[in-house]
Amino acid sequence: MNSSGSRKRKAEDDNSSSDHDTRMSASPTASPAFLTKPLATRQIKRTRPNLSGRALSLGRLLETLGSDDLRSVLRTLCDRHPELGQEVVDAAPRPNITSALQVLTNYQSTLQSSFPLGGNPSSDYAFNRVKPHVTSLLDALNDFTPHFLPPNETHTSTSLNYLDGATEIIHRLPRWDTPHYNLHKETAYEEIAKAWVLVIREASKRGGGIQLQYGEWDQKLAKHNQTSGGKLQEAVSELSSSLGWMAGHSGHPAASGYPTETASIRQQLLSGTYGAGLPLKVGPW
């Protein structure tokens, strides 16, 4: 009985070992290939069967236009539809000093590049060659200058800085052998001198004239006057009078139409003593 049972258990162990060896021998490499799902192919957008030429949209067309082209288009539209002109003026940003002086500089560059090569640059021949460009520059100067003057321009510092740059441009206008041809430049100096006087008078009324006192405008204007050959003497005299009055070195304040009390307050503002001795307030005004 024991012998029979031992043989039975041995047979079972042998079968179990055989099954185990069979399973272990089935390596992954011997296994059938896994069935993989094919990757989804990328959908390619088909071209339109009815493709044909067409014009650009307005937005894309505007992207291709340069500044000169845009100005030309706007000018043409405003000429055709005058009512659009005011809308363009209202929608356009206000010109600043940099943009205005850049336009004037561009005109001046065109003028300089139009001189004939060789020969006398101050001759009558040279003048006749560049005269249209001189006229264009002076016309632009006459249009831009009033824009930066009071009351249209409320900040005297802006007015002064524009006049400083505009006067430099006038300095660079050519001188001609024929005196009559120099009238353009002489007239430009006269007009810019009047503009300086207007702005100086306005600046002297505001903030105690601090803009004139601390902007070194006396030195800048004196240099302009020297470069122009004394053409800006009226403006220099006006500035000297204003600075002298503010410093209390010339004339009586009331003689210029300002009360003595106001002049005293301005003098205290300039000297930094205004408010001295007054009680210090703390909290809401």
C-alpha positions as CSV (number, residue, x, y, z in Angstrom):
1,M,0.0,0.0,0.0
2,N,2.8,2.3,0.9
3,S,4.7,1.3,-2.2
4,S,1.7,2.0,-4.4
5,G,1.1,5.4,-2.8
6,S,4.7,6.4,-3.2
7,R,4.7,5.5,-6.9
8,K,1.5,7.6,-7.4
9,R,2.9,10.6,-5.7
10,K,6.1,10.4,-7.8
11,A,4.1,10.2,-11.0
12,E,2.1,13.3,-9.9
13,D,5.4,15.1,-9.1
14,D,6.9,14.2,-12.4
15,N,3.8,15.5,-14.3
16,S,3.8,18.7,-12.3
17,S,7.5,19.3,-13.0
18,S,6.9,18.6,-16.7
19,D,4.1,21.1,-16.9
20,H,6.3,23.7,-15.1
21,D,9.2,23.2,-17.4
22,T,6.9,23.5,-20.4
23,R,5.5,26.9,-19.1
24,M,9.0,28.2,-18.3
25,S,10.3,27.3,-21.8
26,A,7.7,29.4,-23.4
27,S,9.8,32.6,-23.5
28,P,8.5,35.9,-24.9
29,T,10.6,35.5,-28.0
30,A,8.9,32.3,-28.7
31,S,5.5,33.7,-28.2
32,P,3.4,34.7,-31.2
33,A,3.7,38.4,-32.2
34,F,1.2,40.7,-30.5
35,L,-1.4,42.1,-32.7
36,T,-0.9,45.8,-32.8
37,K,-3.6,48.3,-33.8
38,P,-2.4,50.3,-36.8
39,L,-1.7,54.0,-35.9
40,A,-4.3,56.5,-37.1
41,T,-3.0,58.2,-40.2
42,R,-2.8,62.0,-40.0
43,Q,-5.6,63.6,-41.8
44,I,-4.3,65.8,-44.6
45,K,-6.4,68.9,-45.4
46,R,-7.4,68.6,-48.9
47,T,-7.0,71.6,-51.2
48,R,-10.1,73.5,-52.2
49,P,-11.3,72.1,-55.5
50,N,-12.5,75.6,-56.6
51,L,-9.2,77.5,-55.7
52,S,-8.9,80.7,-57.7
53,G,-7.2,84.1,-57.4
54,R,-8.7,86.8,-55.2
55,A,-7.8,90.2,-53.8
56,L,-6.4,90.6,-50.3
57,S,-8.6,91.6,-47.5
58,L,-8.4,95.1,-46.2
59,G,-6.5,94.1,-43.1
60,R,-3.8,92.2,-45.1
61,L,-3.6,95.0,-47.6
62,L,-2.9,97.6,-44.9
63,E,-0.2,95.3,-43.5
64,T,1.7,95.7,-46.8
65,L,1.6,99.5,-46.9
66,G,4.5,101.6,-45.8
67,S,4.1,105.0,-44.0
68,D,4.3,106.9,-47.3
69,D,1.7,104.7,-48.9
70,L,-0.6,105.1,-46.0
71,R,-0.3,108.9,-46.0
72,S,-1.0,108.9,-49.7
73,V,-4.1,106.8,-49.3
74,L,-5.4,108.9,-46.4
75,R,-4.7,112.1,-48.4
76,T,-6.6,110.7,-51.4
77,L,-9.6,109.7,-49.3
78,C,-9.8,113.0,-47.6
79,D,-9.6,114.8,-51.0
80,R,-12.4,112.7,-52.3
81,H,-14.5,112.9,-49.1
82,P,-13.7,116.2,-47.3
83,E,-15.9,115.3,-44.4
84,L,-13.4,112.6,-43.5
85,G,-10.7,115.2,-42.9
86,Q,-11.9,116.2,-39.5
87,E,-12.4,112.6,-38.4
88,V,-8.8,111.9,-39.3
89,V,-7.6,114.9,-37.3
90,D,-9.7,113.8,-34.3
91,A,-8.5,110.2,-34.5
92,A,-4.8,110.9,-35.1
93,P,-2.5,111.2,-32.1
94,R,-1.2,114.8,-31.3
95,P,2.2,115.4,-33.0
96,N,5.0,115.7,-30.5
97,I,8.3,117.5,-30.7
98,T,10.3,114.5,-31.9
99,S,7.9,113.6,-34.7
100,A,7.6,117.3,-35.9
101,L,11.4,117.9,-35.8
102,Q,11.9,114.6,-37.6
103,V,9.7,115.7,-40.5
104,L,11.6,119.0,-40.7
105,T,14.9,117.1,-40.7
106,N,13.7,114.9,-43.5
107,Y,12.9,118.0,-45.6
108,Q,16.3,119.3,-44.8
109,S,18.0,116.1,-45.8
110,T,16.2,116.1,-49.1
111,L,17.3,119.7,-49.6
112,Q,21.0,118.9,-48.9
113,S,20.9,115.8,-51.2
114,S,19.5,117.9,-54.1
115,F,22.6,120.1,-54.4
116,P,24.4,119.6,-57.7
117,L,27.7,117.8,-57.5
118,G,30.8,120.0,-57.8
119,G,30.7,123.7,-58.5
120,N,29.8,126.5,-56.1
121,P,27.1,125.4,-53.6
122,S,26.0,129.1,-53.0
123,S,25.8,130.0,-56.7
124,D,22.6,131.0,-58.5
125,Y,22.6,127.7,-60.4
126,A,22.6,125.8,-57.1
127,F,19.8,127.9,-55.7
128,N,17.6,127.3,-58.7
129,R,18.2,123.5,-58.4
130,V,17.2,123.4,-54.7
131,K,14.7,126.2,-54.5
132,P,11.6,123.9,-54.5
133,H,13.1,122.0,-51.5
134,V,13.8,125.2,-49.7
135,T,10.2,126.2,-50.2
136,S,8.9,122.8,-49.0
137,L,11.0,123.0,-45.8
138,L,10.0,126.6,-45.0
139,D,6.3,125.8,-45.7
140,A,6.5,122.8,-43.2
141,L,8.2,125.1,-40.7
142,N,5.5,127.7,-41.0
143,D,2.9,125.0,-40.5
144,F,4.4,123.2,-37.5
145,T,5.5,126.3,-35.5
146,P,2.0,127.7,-34.6
147,H,1.0,124.2,-33.5
148,F,3.6,124.4,-30.7
149,L,2.8,128.0,-29.6
150,P,0.3,129.1,-27.0
151,P,-2.6,128.9,-26.7
152,N,-2.7,125.8,-28.8
153,E,0.3,124.4,-26.8
154,T,-0.4,124.8,-23.1
155,H,3.1,123.6,-21.8
156,T,5.7,126.3,-22.3
157,S,8.5,123.7,-21.8
158,T,7.2,121.9,-24.9
159,S,7.1,125.2,-26.8
160,L,10.6,126.2,-25.8
161,N,12.1,122.8,-26.7
162,Y,10.4,122.9,-30.1
163,L,11.7,126.4,-30.8
164,D,15.2,125.3,-29.8
165,G,15.1,122.5,-32.4
166,A,13.4,124.5,-35.1
167,T,15.9,127.3,-34.8
168,E,18.8,124.9,-35.3
169,I,17.1,123.8,-38.6
170,I,17.0,127.5,-39.7
171,H,20.7,127.8,-38.9
172,R,21.4,125.1,-41.4
173,L,19.6,126.7,-44.3
174,P,22.2,127.7,-47.0
175,R,23.5,131.2,-47.6
176,W,23.5,132.4,-51.2
177,D,25.9,134.7,-53.2
178,T,22.9,136.7,-54.4
179,P,21.6,138.7,-51.4
180,H,18.0,138.6,-52.7
181,Y,17.9,134.8,-52.4
182,N,18.7,135.1,-48.7
183,L,15.3,136.7,-47.9
184,H,13.9,133.2,-47.3
185,K,16.3,132.6,-44.4
186,E,15.9,136.2,-43.1
187,T,12.2,135.9,-43.0
188,A,12.4,132.5,-41.2
189,Y,14.6,134.2,-38.5
190,E,12.1,137.0,-38.1
191,E,9.2,134.5,-37.6
192,I,11.0,132.3,-35.2
193,A,12.1,135.3,-33.2
194,K,8.5,136.4,-32.8
195,A,7.6,132.9,-31.7
196,W,10.4,133.0,-29.0
197,V,9.1,136.3,-27.7
198,L,5.5,135.0,-27.5
199,V,6.6,131.9,-25.5
200,I,8.9,133.7,-23.2
201,R,6.2,136.1,-22.2
202,E,3.8,133.2,-21.6
203,A,6.4,131.3,-19.6
204,S,7.2,134.3,-17.4
205,K,3.5,134.3,-16.3
206,R,3.5,130.7,-15.1
207,G,5.0,129.2,-12.0
208,G,7.0,132.3,-11.3
209,G,8.9,131.8,-14.6
210,I,10.8,128.8,-13.1
211,Q,11.0,127.2,-16.6
212,L,13.0,130.2,-17.8
213,Q,15.0,130.5,-14.6
214,Y,16.3,126.9,-14.5
215,G,16.2,125.8,-18.1
216,E,19.4,127.7,-19.1
217,W,17.3,129.3,-21.8
218,D,19.3,132.5,-21.6
219,Q,22.4,130.6,-22.6
220,K,20.7,128.6,-25.4
221,L,19.0,131.7,-26.8
222,A,22.2,133.7,-26.7
223,K,23.9,131.0,-28.7
224,H,21.1,131.0,-31.3
225,N,21.3,134.8,-31.5
226,Q,25.1,134.6,-32.1
227,T,24.8,132.0,-34.8
228,S,22.0,133.9,-36.5
229,G,24.1,137.1,-36.6
230,G,21.9,139.0,-34.2
231,K,18.6,138.1,-35.8
232,L,17.1,136.9,-32.5
233,Q,18.1,140.0,-30.5
234,E,14.4,140.8,-29.8
235,A,13.9,137.5,-28.1
236,V,17.2,137.8,-26.2
237,S,16.1,141.2,-24.8
238,E,12.7,139.8,-23.9
239,L,14.2,136.9,-22.0
240,S,16.8,139.2,-20.3
241,S,14.0,141.5,-19.1
242,S,11.9,138.6,-17.8
243,L,14.8,137.0,-15.9
244,G,16.0,140.4,-14.6
245,W,12.5,141.2,-13.3
246,M,12.1,137.8,-11.7
247,A,15.5,138.2,-10.0
248,G,14.5,141.7,-8.9
249,H,17.5,143.2,-10.7
250,S,15.7,145.5,-13.1
251,G,12.6,147.7,-13.1
252,H,9.7,147.8,-10.6
253,P,7.4,144.8,-10.7
254,A,4.3,146.9,-10.8
255,A,5.5,148.6,-13.9
256,S,5.1,145.3,-15.8
257,G,1.5,145.0,-14.7
258,Y,2.1,142.6,-11.8
259,P,1.2,143.5,-8.2
260,T,4.1,143.8,-5.8
261,E,2.6,141.1,-3.5
262,T,2.6,138.6,-6.4
263,A,6.2,139.5,-7.3
264,S,7.2,139.0,-3.7
265,I,5.6,135.5,-3.7
266,R,7.3,134.6,-6.9
267,Q,10.6,135.7,-5.5
268,Q,10.1,133.6,-2.4
269,L,9.3,130.6,-4.6
270,L,12.5,131.1,-6.6
271,S,14.6,131.5,-3.4
272,G,13.0,128.5,-1.7
273,T,11.8,130.6,1.3
274,Y,8.1,130.6,0.6
275,G,6.1,129.4,3.6
276,A,8.9,129.8,6.1
277,G,7.5,130.6,9.6
278,L,4.0,129.3,8.8
279,P,2.5,126.6,11.1
280,L,2.9,123.1,9.7
281,K,-0.5,121.6,8.8
282,V,-1.1,117.9,9.4
283,G,-4.0,115.8,8.2
284,P,-6.8,116.7,5.7
285,W,-6.4,120.1,4.1
